[in-house]
Structures are given as structure tokens and as C-alpha cells.
């Protein structure tokens, strides 16, 4: 069953939400005593209006300086994130290329490694060469070690430059 709206609801609501604080007119007070829907409307509107007034008084609005500082901080964080995206993409591509290269080399050298593991003398010679290349690199091995060292030092420096706060 749908309740029929009262003709005085708009007047009751307007008088209840009136910010001047005037008391309700005698005719509306008499109508509130007789009409249940208008009385409920008045009660609910009064509570909501009082709650709204309390919330406006208790609201803690930040100062303009604090709002500006937060906006600047957010802009810096967004810029740092945008600057880091290409570095992350390049790092991922480099890792994928390295994995692909290692997989290709493994496939190419699989037949050679099977033959090498069956010959103990060859394994000993290879282990000796590998130990010499790691401990005292010369020629191409030295260049590879130097390039690896430069990359290990340069990568954190590039990340620092890209992500630092100005």
C-alpha cells in the first residue's frame, strides 16, 4: 500500500530546514500534531539538518599551504613513476634477451657438452681455462669483466638520477 503524500510536506520541509532558526508557524505545529507523515518528515529533517550543522563545525579543512604541498608531492611521485617505467621495460627486455641467449647457447652447445662430459681430460682442460679466465682475465675476457663492472655501477646511478627528488 502506498501512502498518499500530504499537501503540506513541502511547507513543513522548508520550515524545518530554514536556517534563520525561527519557530514553526502555529498552523504548521497544529498540522504536525494531526499528520503522521509530516511529523516523521519534520523529525528526520531536523536530525539531518542538525547533523549537517555539526559536521560543518567539526570539519577539519587543511590549509592552502598543506594542500599545495600534497599536490606537489603527488606530482613528484607521478613524475618519478613515469620516469621509472622505461627503465623497468628496458630491464625486463634485457632479462628476456639474456634468457633467450642462454637458451640458444644451451641448445647450440648441447651436443658439444655431451661429448665433453664423456672425456675426463677435456673436462679438466676446460675447468682449468675457466678458472684462469675468472681469476686472471686477459684480452676479451678482461673487456667483458670491465663491461660487467661498469653496468653494475652505472645501473644504480641511473636509477638514482631518474628517481631522486629535485
Helices and strands as residue ranges (DSSP letters): H 9-16, H 26-34, H 36-58, H 64-118, H 120-135, H 140-163
